[in-house]
Amino acid sequence: MFEKFTEPARLVLVLAQQAATARDEDHLGTEHLLLALHREGHGVAAQALQALDISPNKILAHLETVPKVSSVESGDDVRITPHAKKLLRLSLHEAKELGHGLVDTEHLLLALLRLGEGLAFQCIKDLGVNPHQLRQRIIMILSGV
């Protein structure tokens, strides 16, 4: 599946795994993907998040309010949560729907919004951002507006 991902989208997956490990969590969830989409820094997703004032610090502050599910022992693998797996599958659909051959950062963020559940979606809503507004921002950026 990841052969259909651009280099920036693959970087997001690496950054998400690093975010999970940095928080001593044994899972890679939508919240780690959201943080990684911002930290990637150059893609459409990062631009849209910045435009709506969703900063890494705000995401991290929100995550601090959520109890950690578990902790990792050194050498343990980080597993992908069901919501994150669904998000990754939906990102392929989002790319196809837009007529794009590869999944890029915007497709990951659009998939997160389409998913409509998980910690990342709740974080976006808790930060006062309307998911529809974020979707529209992504489309505007893609359109060059």
Accessible surface in RSA format (square Angstrom, percent):
REM  Atomic radii and reference values for relative SASA: ProtOr
REM  Chains: A
REM  Algorithm: Lee & Richards
REM  Probe-radius: 1.40
REM  Slices: 20
REM RES _ NUM      All-atoms   Total-Side   Main-Chain    Non-polar    All polar
REM                ABS   REL    ABS   REL    ABS   REL    ABS   REL    ABS   REL
RES MET A   1    85.56  44.3  48.56  32.1  37.00  88.1  50.77  43.2  34.78  46.1
RES PHE A   2    83.01  41.5  81.75  50.6   1.26   3.3  81.92  49.7   1.09   3.1
RES GLU A   3   121.54  69.8 102.65  77.7  18.89  45.0  60.74 117.5  60.80  49.6
RES LYS A   4   106.88  52.1 106.67  65.4   0.21   0.5  53.91  48.5  52.98  56.4
RES PHE A   5     5.59   2.8   0.00   0.0   5.59  14.5   0.00   0.0   5.59  16.0
RES THR A   6    26.97  19.2  22.46  22.8   4.51  10.7  26.97  36.2   0.00   0.0
RES GLU A   7   122.73  70.5 115.53  87.4   7.20  17.2  63.10 122.1  59.63  48.7
RES PRO A   8    49.52  36.1  46.66  42.5   2.86  10.4  49.32  40.7   0.20   1.3
RES ALA A   9     0.00   0.0   0.00   0.0   0.00   0.0   0.00   0.0   0.00   0.0
RES ARG A  10    88.08  37.0  87.19  44.4   0.89   2.1  30.83  42.1  57.25  34.7
RES LEU A  11    79.93  44.5  76.03  54.4   3.90   9.8  79.25  55.7   0.68   1.8
RES VAL A  12     0.07   0.0   0.07   0.1   0.00   0.0   0.07   0.1   0.00   0.0
RES LEU A  13    28.89  16.1  26.52  19.0   2.37   6.0  26.88  18.9   2.01   5.4
RES VAL A  14    78.14  51.4  76.10  68.9   2.03   4.9  78.00  67.8   0.14   0.4
RES LEU A  15    34.16  19.0  32.42  23.2   1.73   4.4  32.42  22.8   1.73   4.7
RES ALA A  16     0.00   0.0   0.00   0.0   0.00   0.0   0.00   0.0   0.00   0.0
RES GLN A  17    87.37  48.9  87.37  63.9   0.00   0.0  12.49  26.6  74.88  56.8
RES GLN A  18   101.97  57.0  95.87  70.1   6.10  14.5  41.88  89.1  60.09  45.6
RES ALA A  19     3.07   2.8   0.39   0.6   2.68   6.1   2.53   3.6   0.53   1.4
RES ALA A  20     0.00   0.0   0.00   0.0   0.00   0.0   0.00   0.0   0.00   0.0
RES THR A  21    71.85  51.1  68.59  69.5   3.25   7.8  61.38  82.4  10.47  15.8
RES ALA A  22    83.63  76.9  44.95  69.4  38.68  88.0  57.38  80.8  26.25  69.5
RES ARG A  23    22.21   9.3  19.98  10.2   2.22   5.3  15.74  21.5   6.46   3.9
RES ASP A  24    76.51  53.6  76.51  76.2   0.00   0.0   9.56  22.5  66.95  66.8
RES GLU A  25     5.96   3.4   5.96   4.5   0.00   0.0   0.00   0.0   5.96   4.9
RES ASP A  26    34.89  24.4  34.38  34.2   0.50   1.2   7.27  17.1  27.62  27.5
RES HIS A  27    10.68   5.8  10.68   7.4   0.00   0.0   5.38   5.5   5.30   6.2
RES LEU A  28    10.76   6.0  10.76   7.7   0.00   0.0  10.76   7.6   0.00   0.0
RES GLY A  29     1.47   1.8   0.00   N/A   1.47   1.8   1.47   4.0   0.00   0.0
RES THR A  30     2.39   1.7   1.39   1.4   1.00   2.4   0.12   0.2   2.27   3.4
RES GLU A  31     7.45   4.3   7.35   5.6   0.10   0.2   1.69   3.3   5.76   4.7
RES HIS A  32     0.00   0.0   0.00   0.0   0.00   0.0   0.00   0.0   0.00   0.0
RES LEU A  33     0.73   0.4   0.73   0.5   0.00   0.0   0.73   0.5   0.00   0.0
RES LEU A  34     0.30   0.2   0.30   0.2   0.00   0.0   0.30   0.2   0.00   0.0
RES LEU A  35     1.30   0.7   1.30   0.9   0.00   0.0   1.30   0.9   0.00   0.0
RES ALA A  36     0.21   0.2   0.00   0.0   0.21   0.5   0.21   0.3   0.00   0.0
RES LEU A  37     0.36   0.2   0.36   0.3   0.00   0.0   0.36   0.3   0.00   0.0
RES HIS A  38    16.45   9.0  14.12   9.8   2.33   6.0  10.46  10.8   5.98   7.0
RES ARG A  39   108.71  45.6  80.29  40.9  28.41  67.6  33.71  46.1  75.00  45.5
RES GLU A  40    15.81   9.1   7.39   5.6   8.42  20.0   0.44   0.9  15.36  12.5
RES GLY A  41    31.75  39.2   0.00   N/A  31.75  39.2  16.21  44.5  15.54  34.8
RES HIS A  42   154.84  84.6 138.18  96.0  16.66  42.6  93.20  96.1  61.64  71.7
RES GLY A  43    13.52  16.7   0.00   N/A  13.52  16.7  13.52  37.1   0.00   0.0
RES VAL A  44    24.75  16.3  23.53  21.3   1.22   2.9  23.53  20.4   1.22   3.3
RES ALA A  45     0.00   0.0   0.00   0.0   0.00   0.0   0.00   0.0   0.00   0.0
RES ALA A  46     0.08   0.1   0.08   0.1   0.00   0.0   0.08   0.1   0.00   0.0
RES GLN A  47    77.29  43.2  72.52  53.0   4.77  11.3  28.13  59.9  49.16  37.3
RES ALA A  48     0.00   0.0   0.00   0.0   0.00   0.0   0.00   0.0   0.00   0.0
RES LEU A  49     0.00   0.0   0.00   0.0   0.00   0.0   0.00   0.0   0.00   0.0
RES GLN A  50    95.72  53.5  75.84  55.4  19.89  47.3  31.15  66.3  64.57  49.0
RES ALA A  51    53.38  49.1  15.63  24.1  37.75  85.9  28.89  40.7  24.49  64.9
RES LEU A  52    25.93  14.4  12.91   9.2  13.03  32.7  16.86  11.8   9.07  24.4
RES ASP A  53    93.01  65.1  86.20  85.8   6.80  16.1  33.22  78.2  59.78  59.6
RES ILE A  54     0.88   0.5   0.45   0.3   0.44   1.1   0.72   0.5   0.16   0.4
RES SER A  55    32.76  27.7  31.74  42.4   1.01   2.3  29.13  62.0   3.63   5.1
RES PRO A  56    35.83  26.1  35.83  32.7   0.00   0.0  35.83  29.6   0.00   0.0
RES ASN A  57   116.66  80.5 110.89 107.2   5.78  13.9  27.37  65.9  89.29  86.3
RES LYS A  58    80.61  39.3  77.17  47.4   3.43   8.2  56.51  50.9  24.09  25.7
RES ILE A  59     0.33   0.2   0.33   0.2   0.00   0.0   0.33   0.2   0.00   0.0
RES LEU A  60    50.69  28.2  50.59  36.2   0.09   0.2  50.69  35.6   0.00   0.0
RES ALA A  61    59.79  55.0  49.20  75.9  10.59  24.1  55.34  77.9   4.45  11.8
RES HIS A  62    26.09  14.3  20.97  14.6   5.11  13.1  20.90  21.5   5.18   6.0
RES LEU A  63     1.80   1.0   1.80   1.3   0.00   0.0   1.80   1.3   0.00   0.0
RES GLU A  64   122.43  70.3  94.70  71.6  27.72  66.0  43.47  84.1  78.96  64.5
RES THR A  65   104.86  74.6  70.82  71.8  34.05  81.1  72.26  97.1  32.60  49.3
RES VAL A  66    35.95  23.7  31.20  28.2   4.75  11.4  32.55  28.3   3.40   9.2
RES PRO A  67   112.56  82.0  94.79  86.4  17.77  64.6 106.67  88.1   5.89  36.6
RES LYS A  68   103.88  50.7  76.93  47.2  26.94  64.2  47.38  42.6  56.50  60.2
RES VAL A  69   110.28  72.6  79.25  71.7  31.03  74.8  85.42  74.2  24.85  67.4
RES SER A  70    41.66  35.2  27.90  37.2  13.75  31.7  40.49  86.2   1.17   1.6
RES SER A  71    75.79  64.0  58.11  77.6  17.67  40.7  29.46  62.7  46.33  64.9
RES VAL A  72    31.80  20.9  12.25  11.1  19.55  47.1  12.25  10.6  19.55  53.0
RES GLU A  73   122.24  70.2 118.57  89.7   3.67   8.7  46.61  90.1  75.64  61.8
RES SER A  74   120.86 102.1  82.66 110.3  38.21  88.0  59.40 126.5  61.46  86.1
RES GLY A  75    81.56 100.6   0.00   N/A  81.56 100.6  42.99 118.0  38.57  86.4
RES ASP A  76    75.26  52.7  54.99  54.7  20.27  47.9  12.66  29.8  62.60  62.4
RES ASP A  77   130.34  91.3 111.53 111.0  18.81  44.5  34.27  80.7  96.07  95.8
RES VAL A  78    25.53  16.8   5.49   5.0  20.04  48.3   5.49   4.8  20.04  54.4
RES ARG A  79   126.60  53.2 119.32  60.8   7.28  17.3  71.04  97.1  55.56  33.7
RES ILE A  80    55.70  31.7  47.34  35.3   8.36  20.2  47.34  34.1   8.36  22.7
RES THR A  81    21.78  15.5  21.78  22.1   0.00   0.0  20.56  27.6   1.22   1.8
RES PRO A  82   104.27  76.0  97.56  88.9   6.71  24.4 100.58  83.0   3.69  23.0
RES HIS A  83    71.80  39.2  71.44  49.7   0.36   0.9  43.16  44.5  28.64  33.3
RES ALA A  84     0.00   0.0   0.00   0.0   0.00   0.0   0.00   0.0   0.00   0.0
RES LYS A  85   104.69  51.1 103.46  63.5   1.23   2.9  48.55  43.7  56.14  59.8
RES LYS A  86    89.13  43.5  89.13  54.7   0.00   0.0  45.08  40.6  44.05  46.9
RES LEU A  87     0.37   0.2   0.37   0.3   0.00   0.0   0.37   0.3   0.00   0.0
RES LEU A  88     2.44   1.4   2.44   1.7   0.00   0.0   2.44   1.7   0.00   0.0
RES ARG A  89   137.58  57.8 130.75  66.7   6.82  16.2  59.69  81.6  77.89  47.2
RES LEU A  90    35.25  19.6  34.58  24.7   0.67   1.7  35.23  24.7   0.02   0.0
RES SER A  91     0.00   0.0   0.00   0.0   0.00   0.0   0.00   0.0   0.00   0.0
RES LEU A  92    49.46  27.5  46.27  33.1   3.19   8.0  46.58  32.7   2.88   7.7
RES HIS A  93    84.13  46.0  78.98  54.9   5.15  13.2  57.49  59.2  26.64  31.0
RES GLU A  94     1.62   0.9   1.62   1.2   0.00   0.0   0.00   0.0   1.62   1.3
RES ALA A  95     3.85   3.5   3.85   5.9   0.00   0.0   3.85   5.4   0.00   0.0
RES LYS A  96   164.97  80.5 149.72  91.9  15.25  36.3  95.72  86.2  69.25  73.8
RES GLU A  97   102.22  58.7  66.60  50.4  35.63  84.8  40.07  77.5  62.16  50.7
RES LEU A  98    64.27  35.8  40.50  29.0  23.77  59.8  45.40  31.9  18.87  50.8
RES GLY A  99    68.15  84.0   0.00   N/A  68.15  84.0  35.83  98.3  32.32  72.4
RES HIS A 100    70.66  38.6  58.84  40.9  11.82  30.2  37.24  38.4  33.42  38.9
RES GLY A 101    68.31  84.2   0.00   N/A  68.31  84.2  40.66 111.6  27.65  61.9
RES LEU A 102    88.18  49.1  82.72  59.2   5.46  13.7  83.29  58.5   4.89  13.2
RES VAL A 103     1.34   0.9   1.34   1.2   0.00   0.0   1.34   1.2   0.00   0.0
RES ASP A 104    37.43  26.2  37.43  37.3   0.00   0.0   3.28   7.7  34.16  34.1
RES THR A 105     0.02   0.0   0.02   0.0   0.00   0.0   0.00   0.0   0.02   0.0
RES GLU A 106    10.89   6.2  10.89   8.2   0.00   0.0   0.00   0.0  10.89   8.9
RES HIS A 107     1.56   0.9   1.56   1.1   0.00   0.0   1.56   1.6   0.00   0.0
RES LEU A 108     0.03   0.0   0.03   0.0   0.00   0.0   0.03   0.0   0.00   0.0
RES LEU A 109     0.00   0.0   0.00   0.0   0.00   0.0   0.00   0.0   0.00   0.0
RES LEU A 110     0.39   0.2   0.39   0.3   0.00   0.0   0.39   0.3   0.00   0.0
RES ALA A 111     0.00   0.0   0.00   0.0   0.00   0.0   0.00   0.0   0.00   0.0
RES LEU A 112     0.13   0.1   0.13   0.1   0.00   0.0   0.13   0.1   0.00   0.0
RES LEU A 113    14.89   8.3   3.44   2.5  11.44  28.8   3.76   2.6  11.13  29.9
RES ARG A 114   100.23  42.1  72.36  36.9  27.87  66.4  30.88  42.2  69.34  42.0
RES LEU A 115    17.26   9.6   0.08   0.1  17.18  43.2   2.07   1.5  15.19  40.9
RES GLY A 116    34.99  43.2   0.00   N/A  34.99  43.2  12.68  34.8  22.31  50.0
RES GLU A 117    72.93  41.9  67.22  50.9   5.71  13.6  24.38  47.2  48.55  39.6
RES GLY A 118    19.41  23.9   0.00   N/A  19.41  23.9   9.45  25.9   9.96  22.3
RES LEU A 119    59.20  33.0  55.93  40.0   3.26   8.2  56.09  39.4   3.10   8.4
RES ALA A 120     0.02   0.0   0.00   0.0   0.02   0.0   0.02   0.0   0.00   0.0
RES PHE A 121    26.22  13.1  26.22  16.2   0.00   0.0  26.22  15.9   0.00   0.0
RES GLN A 122    78.19  43.7  77.96  57.0   0.23   0.5  28.73  61.2  49.45  37.5
RES CYS A 123     0.44   0.3   0.44   0.5   0.00   0.0   0.44   1.1   0.00   0.0
RES ILE A 124     0.00   0.0   0.00   0.0   0.00   0.0   0.00   0.0   0.00   0.0
RES LYS A 125   100.42  49.0  84.59  51.9  15.82  37.7  38.58  34.7  61.84  65.9
RES ASP A 126    82.17  57.6  46.42  46.2  35.76  84.5  19.90  46.8  62.27  62.1
RES LEU A 127    56.32  31.4  26.75  19.1  29.57  74.3  31.46  22.1  24.86  66.9
RES GLY A 128    68.53  84.5   0.00   N/A  68.53  84.5  36.35  99.8  32.18  72.1
RES VAL A 129    13.93   9.2   9.86   8.9   4.07   9.8  11.50  10.0   2.43   6.6
RES ASN A 130    82.19  56.7  74.98  72.5   7.21  17.4  22.30  53.7  59.89  57.9
RES PRO A 131    32.03  23.3  31.10  28.4   0.93   3.4  31.59  26.1   0.44   2.7
RES HIS A 132   118.00  64.5 111.91  77.8   6.08  15.6  80.21  82.7  37.79  44.0
RES GLN A 133    91.71  51.3  86.75  63.4   4.97  11.8  30.57  65.1  61.14  46.4
RES LEU A 134     0.00   0.0   0.00   0.0   0.00   0.0   0.00   0.0   0.00   0.0
RES ARG A 135    54.90  23.1  54.90  28.0   0.00   0.0  25.06  34.3  29.84  18.1
RES GLN A 136    79.67  44.6  79.67  58.2   0.00   0.0  21.22  45.2  58.45  44.3
RES ARG A 137    77.39  32.5  76.35  38.9   1.04   2.5   2.47   3.4  74.93  45.4
RES ILE A 138     0.00   0.0   0.00   0.0   0.00   0.0   0.00   0.0   0.00   0.0
RES ILE A 139    57.52  32.7  57.52  42.9   0.00   0.0  57.52  41.4   0.00   0.0
RES MET A 140    75.24  39.0  74.10  49.0   1.14   2.7  51.16  43.5  24.08  31.9
RES ILE A 141    40.32  22.9  26.99  20.1  13.33  32.1  29.11  21.0  11.21  30.4
RES LEU A 142    62.77  35.0  28.87  20.7  33.91  85.2  31.83  22.4  30.94  83.3
RES SER A 143    77.26  65.3  38.48  51.4  38.78  89.3  28.91  61.6  48.35  67.7
RES GLY A 144    70.20  86.6   0.00   N/A  70.20  86.6  35.96  98.7  34.23  76.7
RES VAL A 145   127.14  83.7  77.76  70.4  49.38 119.0 104.32  90.6  22.82  61.9
END  Absolute sums over single chains surface
CHAIN  1 A     7204.5       5704.1       1500.5       3995.8       3208.7
END  Absolute sums over all chains
TOTAL          7204.5       5704.1       1500.5       3995.8       3208.7
